[in-house]
Amino acid sequence: MSAPLLHIESSPFLPGEADVVVIGGGVVGVFTSYYLARRGVKVALLEKGRVGAEQSSRNWGWCRQQNRDARELPIATKSLDLWERFAEETGEDTGFRRCGLLYLSNDEAELAGWAKWRDFARTVGVTTHMLSAEEASERGKATGRKWKGGVFSPTDGTADPSKAVPVAARAIMAAGGTVHQHCAARGLELSAGRVSGVVTEAGTIRTKTVVMAGGAWASSFCNQLGIRFPQASVRQSILAVAPGAAGLPDALHTAPVSLTRRGNGGYTLAISGRARVDPTPQQFRFGRQFLPMFVRRWRSLAPGAFEGLRQGHESLAKWALDEVTPMELNRTLNPRPDMRQIRLTHRRACELLPELRRVAISNVWAGYIDSTPDGVPAIGEVEAIPGFILAAGFSGHGFGIGPGAGHMIADIITGRAPIVDPRAYRPERLKTGAWGKVAEF
């Protein structure tokens, strides 16, 4: 079963040339295209399936600053403003609301970690409130439990994954760009070592600038060009329940389970960090780089099965540009959910919030969360191929920071001062061997 997703129509004709071609119709690719189109850049967005159909519609919908890596916090803060401004600019509704995010815990070490982040956040002007036991229990009264403490981040919020990316794609076309669904990019044409075109299943687009925002497919695409981009993905399973549960927080995280109110009044339920690692050739290729991350997360990760091989997004195979590619064979990554995890998630949610027992499960789905070894996205021009800009490895954070990432990429392409300093995201950092390093507050 797929996650709910709004359908939009594509542009009628594929252009023969463009100033910029963006590959990948997820949140990052769509917002990159949107900000380019608003500046009068002739941009064409390519999506092998439907815009937003992979991880951009399969996530929680959280748009947060709370507990962000120090390197990601500036772009997270800017993104919140851009989520708000997008509705004002376009009249489109992404479902974004600054509803605040609530975290509750009975673990002293977890609370201490949140307090440390709060102290760091103050130094960069971010507001977050540590909650006393009384305050946490009051805000979490729907659980009927006593809590030792928690966090409330009032300026954070959520957007609706079922429609945010499609309506942003519609805004691209309104601004003069083009959007091409069911049109896979097979590879690049190079002249004198730099980008000169994109070969698609429907023809070639002449261009000097390409943005690769293909999510979990990015590394296998880069491999066709001789670019070594360390990327690995994990399969996370999520469910949604129908509307009807009353008195619950809009967005709540606890160690056992987390929930988010959906645009239709139902809720998304998930266990934070819990996922399957499906073995693939790409997983083995980059295994050493990802070992520190997997070791840190060993309590929440479990071995997967052959689902990753069946999906084909982490292949090391080479393909010809005049033949059908893996992207055309699998238009949308729609892996099988881990039903054992689905049942566990639902049971925990009903135990935590008894009101959820009144409503039925409406959807279950899984998605692949692609990551870099240090958990921070790779964004920037690839040194080996001038004109080729990588924007991938968002490590489960892409939905919330998508507008900021897209704005920053558009800034880089058009020569404007970037909305945030892009140096922390440069792809070349992944060559240094500093795998698994985490931010210090």
KOLROMI-715344 format. One record per residue (C-alpha): residue in one letter; x, y, z. Coordinates in steps of 0.25 Angstrom, whole numbers, plus 5000, padded with zeros to 4 digits. Example, Ala and Ser with C-alpha at 12.3 -4.5 7.8 and 13.67 -1.06 7.14 Angstrom:
2
A504949825031 S505549965029 
//
This chain:
441
M500050005000 S500550144997 A500450265005 P499350365001 L499750464990 L499150574982 H499150554967 I499550674958 E499650684943 S501050694936 S501550804926 P501050754912 F502450764905 L503850734908 P504750844905 G505950834895 E506850914904 A506750984918 D507651064927 V507550964938 V507050824938 V506650764952 I506650614953 G505650564964 G504350614968 G504450604983 V504350724993 V505750764990 G505650764975 V504350824974 F504750944983 T506050964976 S505250974963 Y504251064969 Y505251164974 L505951164960 A504651184953 R504351304961 R505651364957 G505351344942 V506251224940 K505751134930 V505651004938 A505150864935 L504850764946 L504950624943 E504250514951 K504250364947 G502950344954 R502050444961 V502550564968 G502650534983 A502350394982 E503550334989 Q504050385003 S503450525001 S502050465004 R502550355013 N503050435025 W502450495038 G502350635032 W503150695043 C503850835040 R504750855052 Q505950925058 Q505850845071 N507050745072 R507650775059 D509050755056 A509850885058 R510150885043 E508750865039 L508050965049 P508251095040 I507651035028 A506450975037 T506251115043 K506151175029 S505251065024 L504251095034 D504151235029 L504051185015 W502951085018 E502151205023 R502551305011 F502251195001 A500751205004 E500751355003 E501551354990 T500651254983 G499351234990 E499651084990 D499351015003 T500450915007 G499750885021 F500950955028 R500651005042 R501551045054 C500750955063 G501950935072 L502650795075 L502450725088 Y503550625093 L503250545106 S504150455114 N504450385127 D505950365123 E506850455131 A507950435121 E507050475109 L506550595117 A507950635119 G508250625105 W507050715101 A507550815112 K508950815106 W508250845092 R507450955098 D508651025103 F509351015089 A508051065083 R508051195091 T509351235085 V508751235071 G507451295075 V506551175075 T505451165085 T505151035092 H504551005105 M504950895115 L503750845122 S503650815137 A503050685142 E501750765144 E501750835131 A502150705123 S500950635130 E500050745127 R500350755112 G500350605111 K499050585119 A498450505107 T499450395111 G498850385125 R500350375130 K501250445139 W502550495132 K503850535137 G504050645127 G504050685113 V504250795102 F503350885095 S503850955082 P502751055079 T503251115066 D503450975060 G502250915052 T501750815042 A501350815027 D500550715020 P501350605012 S500150565004 K500050694997 A501250785000 V502150744988 P501050734978 V500550874981 A502050924980 A502150864967 R500950934962 A501551064966 I502751034958 M501851024945 A501151154950 A502551224951 G502951184937 G503651054939 T503250914934 V503050784941 H503150644935 Q502550524942 H502850384937 C504050434930 A505350374935 A506750434934 R507650324928 G508950394929 L509750524925 E510450564912 L511750634915 S512550724906 A514050754909 G513750694923 R512650774927 V511050764926 S510450784913 G509150704913 V508250614920 V507750484913 T506350444917 E505450334912 A504750434904 G505950504898 T507150594901 I507050734908 R508250824905 T508750894918 K509950934925 T509450914939 V508850784945 V508350764959 M508350624964 A507250614975 G506850474973 G506850434987 A507150284990 W507450264975 A508550374975 S509750284977 S509450184966 F509250304957 C510650364961 N511250224959 Q510950234944 L511850364943 G512950304951 I512650384964 R512750314977 F511650364986 P511550284999 Q510050265002 A509250155009 S507750145012 V506950085022 R505450035021 Q504550095031 S503050055032 I501950155036 L500450145038 A499250245038 V497950235045 A496650295041 P496050425047 G495250425060 A496250425071 A496050545080 G496950625089 L498250575084 P499450665082 D499750715068 A501150655068 L501750565079 H503050495081 T503350385092 A504350275091 P503250165090 V502450235078 S502250365072 L501050425065 T500650545055 R499250595052 R499050585037 G498350685028 N497050595028 G496950595043 G497550455045 Y498950425050 T500250365045 L500950275055 A502350225055 I503550185064 S504650275063 G505950215057 R505350075056 A505650025042 R506149905034 V507549895027 D507249825014 P508649765008 T508949824994 P510249834986 Q510349974990 Q510149945005 F511349855004 R512149954995 F512050065006 G511949975018 R513250025025 Q512850165024 F511450145030 L511950045041 P512050155052 M510650205049 F510050065049 V510850035062 R510250155069 R508850115064 W508949965066 R507749965076 S506850025066 L507349955053 A507049815049 P507549725038 G506549735026 A506349635014 F506349644999 E505449754998 G506549854994 L507049764983 R505649754978 Q505449904977 G506749924970 H507150064975 E508450024980 S509049944969 L510549954964 A510149914950 K510450004938 W509350034928 A509250084914 L508650224911 D507850164899 E507250054907 V506250044919 T506850074932 P506550024946 M505750154949 E504850124938 L504649984943 N504250034956 R503650164955 T503350184970 L504050124982 N502950054989 P503549944998 R502749845006 P502449895020 D503049815032 M501749775037 R502349725050 Q502749875053 I501449925048 R500749835059 L501749875069 T501550025066 H500050015066 R500049945080 R501050045086 A500150165081 C498850105086 E499550075100 L500150215100 L498850285095 P497650205098 E496750305089 L497450235077 R496750105080 R495450175075 V495950185061 A496450085050 I497750075042 S497550145029 N498850125022 V500150055024 W501450075016 A502950075016 G504050165010 Y505550165008 I506250275016 D507550305009 S508750355017 T510150395017 P511150345027 D511150465035 G509650485034 V509750625028 P509350645013 A510350655002 I509950784994 G510850854984 E511550844971 V512350714968 E513850754965 A514050654955 I512850694946 P512650844945 G511150874944 F510750754952 I510150784966 L509850674976 A508750694986 A508450564993 G508750485006 F507750565014 S507750455024 G506250465028 H506250615029 G505950655015 F504450685016 G504650795027 I505850865021 G505450845007 P505050995004 G506351045010 A507250945002 G506450974990 H506651124992 M508151104995 I508351024982 A507651124974 D508551234980 I509851154977 I509351134962 T508951284960 G510151344967 R509451404979 A509951404993 P509451274999 I508251275009 V509251195018 D510751165017 P510751045008 R512150995012 A511750895023 Y510950815012 R512050805001 P512050664995 E513650664996 R513550655011 L513150515010 K514550475004 T515250515017 G514950395024 A514250465036 W513150365035 G512150365046 K512550495052 V511350565059 A511250715062 E511650775075 F510750875082 
//
